[in-house]
Amino acid sequence: MLDGVRGFYNQKKNDEPNFGAGQSAVHYHGRGYGEELVQGVDSVMDFRLMLGRNGSKFEENLWKFLGFKQVLLANSVLAANLIAVSALTSYKLERQLKPGDEVITLVLLSPALYPRLFRMVLFPCS
């Protein structure tokens, strides 16, 4: 199956005319065919719709590249915000967020985050 997807990708890539400066149009969006198409199909076939082996490898490469001890990927902005707020409540911090603290939030903050802040006994103020 992956060979078929690679064949499709190669055909699409070969069908595209070569870029000529001053001659070719530059499209700001549209379908992109690349190796990520093959990797996406591979992940779906593996039924790894979340992190999976490629995501784990990406995390490892990212923390090494950034020089951190660890990184944590999130699947949405909401999840990333929850991870960040949870990290700020860690007992390992000298000045962590504590129950009853007010946290500055964006006016356009996802409504799904508010109940989670309240559960942590943190109060948003915009």
C-alpha positions, -999 to 999 in steps of 0.1 A, spaced: 0 0 0 28 24 9 44 17 -24 12 28 -41 11 60 -21 47 67 -30 39 60 -67 10 85 -64 33 111 -48 60 106 -74 35 109 -103 21 141 -88 56 155 -83 66 146 -118 34 162 -132 42 196 -118 61 219 -141 96 230 -130 96 264 -113 109 293 -134 117 326 -117 96 353 -132 76 327 -153 59 304 -128 30 313 -105 37 311 -68 7 294 -51 3 304 -15 -18 273 -6 -31 242 -21 -24 205 -19 11 195 -11 24 161 -20 55 150 -1 69 123 20 46 134 48 17 119 28 34 85 29 41 89 66 5 99 73 -9 69 55 17 47 74 4 61 107 -32 55 98 -25 20 87 -7 15 120 -38 30 137 -15 54 156 -37 84 155 -20 100 184 18 102 191 30 69 177 65 60 169 71 89 146 58 114 172 80 98 199 110 101 176 102 137 169 99 145 206 133 129 212 149 148 184 133 181 195 145 179 231 180 170 219 180 199 194 167 224 219 189 211 247 161 204 271 157 173 293 122 166 279 95 180 257 59 171 255 39 173 223 2 184 225 -25 177 199 -42 210 203 -38 245 217 -62 236 246 -40 206 255 -9 228 253 -25 254 276 -35 227 301 0 212 301 15 247 307 -9 256 335 -4 222 352 34 227 349 31 260 367 14 244 396 44 220 402 58 217 437 92 218 421 89 255 413 100 281 438 69 302 431 43 279 417 6 287 412 -14 277 442 -52 272 448 -69 306 449 -44 323 426 -56 345 397 -42 337 363 -42 362 335 -60 348 305 -68 360 270 -102 373 263 -106 348 235 -94 319 256 -111 286 247 -142 282 269 -131 246 275 -101 258 295 -122 276 322 -137 246 339 -102 230 341 -88 262 357 -116 261 382 -109 225 389 -73 235 398 -89 262 420 -73 289 398 -93 320 388 -91 336 354 -89 374 351 -89 390 317 
